[in-house]
Amino acid sequence: MFAQKTFLSKLIRLLVDNEKFPAFSEAIKFYKDTEKGCEVMCRIVEEYAEEYAEKCVKAYKVESAQSLFTSVNNFMRKCNDTLETACESSGATVEEYYKAKELLEKAG
C-alpha cells in the first residue's frame, strides 16, 4: 500500500506498539479498532470534506466572477462598448456583471 510507505505511517507504526508511548498506542488502537473510534474519525473526515468543498465552491465562484468581470471590462475598453452591449457580447446580463463585481469586492 502507498500509505504504508510514507514517513508518517512508518512513524505511527513505530509508536503504536511501543511501551514508551502507551497513551499514544491506546489512542491509535481506539480510533482504528473500536466502533466508537471509527465513528469519531468518520465525523472528523466528513467535517473536513464539507469545509474543503465549501472552500472549493467559494474559489470557483470568485474565479467565475473574475472571468466575467474581466471579459465585460475588456469588451467595454477594446470595443468602446456600453456596459449593456459588453455584457450581451460576453453572454452575461448587467445584473450578473454587478453581482460578479460585488462578489469580487467582498472577496477583497
C-alpha positions in Angstrom: 0.0 0.0 0.0 1.1 3.5 -0.8 0.2 4.9 2.6 2.4 2.4 4.4 5.4 3.8 2.6 5.1 7.3 3.9 7.3 8.7 6.7 4.3 9.5 8.8 2.8 6.0 8.5 6.1 4.4 9.4 6.5 6.7 12.4 3.0 5.8 13.6 3.6 2.1 13.3 6.8 2.5 15.4 4.8 4.3 18.1 1.7 2.2 18.2 3.2 -0.9 19.9 5.9 0.9 21.7 5.9 0.5 25.5 7.4 4.0 25.9 4.3 5.6 24.4 1.3 3.8 26.0 -1.2 6.7 25.7 -0.4 7.2 22.1 -0.7 3.5 21.4 -4.0 3.2 23.2 -5.4 6.3 21.3 -4.4 4.9 17.9 -6.0 1.5 18.8 -9.2 3.2 20.0 -9.6 5.1 16.7 -8.6 2.1 14.5 -10.2 -0.8 16.3 -13.3 0.3 18.1 -16.7 1.3 16.6 -16.8 4.5 18.7 -13.3 5.5 17.5 -14.3 4.8 13.9 -17.4 6.9 14.3 -15.4 9.8 15.7 -12.9 9.6 12.8 -15.7 9.4 10.2 -17.3 12.5 11.7 -13.9 14.3 11.6 -13.3 13.3 8.0 -16.9 14.3 7.0 -16.5 17.8 8.6 -13.1 18.2 6.8 -14.7 17.2 3.5 -17.5 19.7 3.9 -15.2 22.5 4.8 -13.0 21.7 1.8 -16.0 21.5 -0.5 -17.1 25.0 0.7 -13.7 26.4 0.1 -13.6 24.9 -3.4 -17.1 26.3 -4.3 -16.2 29.7 -3.0 -12.9 29.7 -5.0 -14.9 28.6 -8.1 -17.4 31.4 -7.7 -14.7 34.0 -7.3 -12.8 32.6 -10.3 -16.0 32.7 -12.4 -16.9 36.2 -11.2 -13.4 37.4 -12.1 -13.6 35.9 -15.6 -17.0 37.5 -16.3 -15.9 40.9 -14.8 -12.7 40.9 -16.9 -14.4 39.8 -20.1 -17.0 42.5 -19.9 -14.5 45.2 -19.0 -12.3 44.1 -21.9 -15.2 44.4 -24.3 -16.0 47.9 -23.0 -12.4 49.0 -23.3 -11.4 47.5 -26.6 -14.7 48.0 -28.4 -15.7 51.2 -26.7 -19.0 49.5 -25.9 -21.6 50.4 -23.3 -21.9 48.1 -20.3 -25.1 46.6 -21.7 -23.5 45.8 -25.1 -20.4 44.4 -23.5 -22.5 42.2 -21.2 -24.5 41.0 -24.2 -21.3 40.2 -26.2 -20.0 38.3 -23.2 -23.1 36.3 -22.8 -24.0 37.9 -19.5 -26.6 40.2 -18.1 -25.9 43.6 -16.5 -27.3 42.1 -13.2 -24.7 39.2 -13.4 -22.0 41.7 -14.0 -22.9 43.7 -10.9 -23.2 40.5 -8.8 -19.7 39.5 -10.0 -18.3 42.9 -9.2 -19.9 42.8 -5.7 -18.6 39.3 -5.1 -15.1 40.3 -6.1 -15.2 43.4 -3.8 -16.3 41.2 -0.9 -13.5 38.7 -1.7 -11.1 41.5 -1.5 
